[in-house]
Amino acid sequence: MAPAPTQDLFAERKSGRSAHKLSITGVALSATLVSLYVVINLAGGDWFPFPGHSAHRVPVYAQTVLSECASVKAKPGVSASFTKRIKSDRFEPAVAPPQLIRNATIWTGRKDGTHVVRGDILLQGGLIKAVGSVPKKLLAEFGSDLIQIDANGAWVTPGIFDLHSHLGVGSVPELRGADDVNSIKGIAQPWLRSLDGINVFDSALKLSISGGVTSSLIFPGSANAIGGQAYVIKLRQTEEGSPMSMVLEPPFSLNKTSPTDPPHWRHMKHATGENPSRVYDVQQLKVRFEGTRMDTMWAFREAYNEARKVMNAQDEYCAKAEAGLWKGLAAEVPKDIKWEALVDVLRGKVKVRMPELLDKPTTDGNYQLNIHSYSPSDWDGLARLTHEFKFHIAAIHHAHSAYLVPQLLEKFYGGKPAVAVYKQEAYRGSEFSPKLLNEGGFRVIMKSDHPVMDSRYLLWEAQQAHHYGLPLNKALQAVTTTPADVAGFGHRLGYVQPGYDADIVVWDSHPLSLGATPQQVFIDGIPQIEKSVKVPKPEALQQPPKTPNWDKEAKEAVKYRGLPPLKGDNAEEVILYNIKSAWERQSSGRFVEVQAEPQVTKDNRTWYDSIMHFAEGELVCSSFRPDLLCLQDRLPDVPKIDLEGGSVGPGLTSFGGYLGVVEIDQEPSTNDGYSYGPFDKEFEVVADLSRAVDGLSFEGRDMLLAYRAGVTTSVAAPRTRTMFSGLSVALSNGASHSLENGAVIKDITAVHVVIEAKRQPSVSTQIGLLRQILTSNDESKVTGWFRAVVEGQLPLIVHTEGADIMAKLLALKAEVEDLTGKTIRMAFFGASEAHILAKQLADAGVGIVVSRARSFPLTWDARRMLPGPPLTWDTNISVLLRHGVTVGVGILEGWEARNTRFEVAWAALQAPGDISKEDALALASSNLEKIFGLPRCEDFAAYKGGDIFDLESKVVAVMSKRRSRTEIFRE
């Protein structure tokens, strides 16, 4: 548009001060006067000069321009009327009647997360109206419309806020048509918006709500240095049913609210390190480019420089407009839709938030920048970038090694960011990172990165952080108040207090206790679980859990730069005492728990007069064994450990995480690699099956961490991208090399194949090929291994998820058995839909090793999984056990092995009527021995301070008869 023929209306003031020095208030006044002047002129009235200015006509677009210039400078915040609202902007009256939750134990989030109230909560109009003692007069206003819910003392918290999720853009089950996480059209794309890819039919939305998640910040993926803009959504289904209707406080760029209102927060995803260095598109060529961190940092600088050009052009334009220098000015403020998001960052409209949590959070700034970043080398570059372009970073995500460099994070422009962490799979990551960061004054946030980790169990991340030393109040804040506050929603989310959104969760046990599950979830005052399944929990789980002392381990994590020594001190003998219980193996192979009689000391402490003595890893005497009673006067002078009412249990077994063959997943030189299978493209035999024993590496960190957690045995199969995995091996997680005594427990345990639709060739071809091999008389080595399967000498483990494939394989098993008269030992690994075939599996004698103790429909073949409470009574495991199927619990990644005891405990807590403690222990011990044909494990682990299944306990010693040694993990 050509410039208007006006000039010099707002010349410099007579005082000599330049008009661009005007305050925001002055700009607003000028805009008002211009508006009045425009109206007069358009109406045909006389013109008049502004004081101190030459008399010139005002262009018709002046008001729009000055308003836009004023909005550029506006800071986000909460409107004056917000705290006076009587109903939520998201209120849907048809589904949100007034409700009173009575007799609740309420963790409000206030007073730095220490405020707990016993009382009632009134929900009305999508808001929390009252907390604690609700006035009867207020209740009387609702009459018979009021719905009352008796919480019976249950814990109530704010809804969980997931600060890093790909819900909706990374939908499950995973389908090509619903994968909108990453774009590879360029390494820096701030113009992309995650909202444009959100799938409201994502199956995980309902599942995440059932875990207490009410709000999530939805990011684009991390394949790009600048992946695009992110949006906070509430997870509930809206009446409108659109992605836009789920967005909370949409920014001006989406809803075009009046610029005179305080603008809403915006959010953006940046990523550094391996992801953008590894994958992005170059010059829009459909190729993958191997870049470096230098390439990534240049991409940042180049993008921000483009944004700075736009910002400078805007500032120059607005300075002239505000000075009345309209001559030569275009009719619109300069803008570039590609860079406008980064321009907002550069304007300093960034929320600055220090570690202290306020009871009444304030807001400032309008752009919330979140960084996906693992490494100090990346953070150092980012710190320089923030100073070069003068912008603040709100939170660093995946910052697993941040605890090692707190001073570096303090160098960021505008103050240190919050730190968001989750599963500790990064090599120098530490389970003590949340504890150490909190002690360093950082605000700690736990997040999911869903679907990398199922956000339904985000609370489990907080529970683990608490177990490893993060204070209780900070652990709860890490998934509620802190992410809400850091994201700029602390004025309406993250607290249970009057005036806040009615997003709350009623729990069946203390929220930091193992297996805590929502009884009901409210979003905008609307109950989300239609028919909630409420499983009774033990009274002990209603109390805040105690935690072990990890001070020594945390200090060593820092001292050794994230790689502390993980092996224990060797001891020829050890005496354990003050033991509450011990697990003993029966002739059936299963274990039973034997309890000691408690005694009360003079100072009112509970004491157990029980002793277990081990020499060279073997049990010598035990108070729990009448045939091996300990004689007090004959006990040697050896190291003694007070278990403080703890327990001694068997060493556990793990399968599925490639322990021993994979160390760092994305670093090929640290792994055995992938098996190519025995066949060529014409299905001619060209090689033998791969043997995992040939590729073993010991003293991997995940292996040693598993050993320290009481998981002493692993079964590992070769990794493959074909149908044929190969031959698995059983090994000791604590060994140093394969020639060490007891390192290799069984060099060949099973034959492994993978049958799934996403592999080539087709499923029918895969099953046809397996049929051909099982019935072949060929003399090749490959068919020899499968002949051992047919003869019942080796088990066949089939990696698959869906019931349809399992049904076909059960039919194939019967077909081959009818042909040969032999019985095949078969088991399925993964098996999310195994519950559908529970009876048929039991009848066929086929075992199951679930890859997820808590099911998740990641793939199409897993879509019919059983979610368990609060959505269904049954779980996959409970149905299978009820039908008599032999079930083991496996893992998908090596780092998960250390949590095996908690996973099997969770399985029991979800189905207390079906799964006893003995059943739970068998899931990770005798059942896996049976499925894989392993020799009986004679390892023991000593748990101090609690039961084998308790978050309150820790392993302090492992005794291994097969390795003839005891390792003590000193505190």
Secondary structure, 3 states (H helix, E strand, C coil): CCCCCCCCCCCCCCCCCCHHHCCHHHHHHHHHHHHHHHHHHHCCCCCCCCCCCCCCCCCCCHHHHHHHHHHHHCCCCCCCCHHHCCCCCCCCCCCCCCEEEEEEEEECCHHHHCCEEEEEEEEECCEEEEEECCCHHHHHCCHHHCEEEECCCCEEEECEEEEEECCCCECCCCCHHHECCCCCCCCECCCCEHHHHCCCCCCHHHHHHCCCEEEEEECCCCCCCEEEEEEEEECCCCCCCCCHHHECCCCHHHHCCCCCCCCCCEEEEEECCHHHHHCCCECCECCCCCCCHHHHHHHHHHHHHHHHHHHHHHHHHHHHHHCCCCCCCCCCCCCCCCCHHHHHHHCCCECCCCCCCCCCCCCCCCEEEEEECCCHHHHHHHHHHHHHHCCCCCEEECCCCHHHCHHHHCCCCCCCCEEEECCCCCCCCCCCHHHHHHHCCCCEEECCCECCCCHHHHHHHHHHHHHCCCCHHHHHHCCCHHHHHHCCCCCCCCCCCCCCECCEEEECCCCCCCCCCEEEEEECCEECCCCCCCCCCCHHHHCCCCCCCCHHHHHHHHHCCCCCCCCCEEECEEEEEEEEEEEEECCCCCEEEEECCEEECCCCCEEECCEEEEECCEEEEECCCHHHCCCHHHCCCCCEEEEEEEEEEECEEEECCCCCCECCCCCHHHECCEECCCECCCCCECCCCCEHHHHCCCCCHHHHHHHHCCEEEEEECCEECCCEEEECEEEECCCCCCCCCCCEEECCCCEEEECCCCCCCCHHHHHHHHHHHHCCCCCCHHHHHHHHHHCCCCCEEEEECCHHHHHHHHHHHHHHHHHHCCCCCEEEEECCCHHHHHHHHHHHCCEEEECCCCCCCCCHHHCCCCECCCCCCCEHHHHHHHCCCCEEECCCCHHHHHHHHHHHHHHHHHCCCCCCHHHHHHCCCHHHHHHHCCCCCCEEEEEECCCCCCCCCEEEEEEECCCCEEEECCC
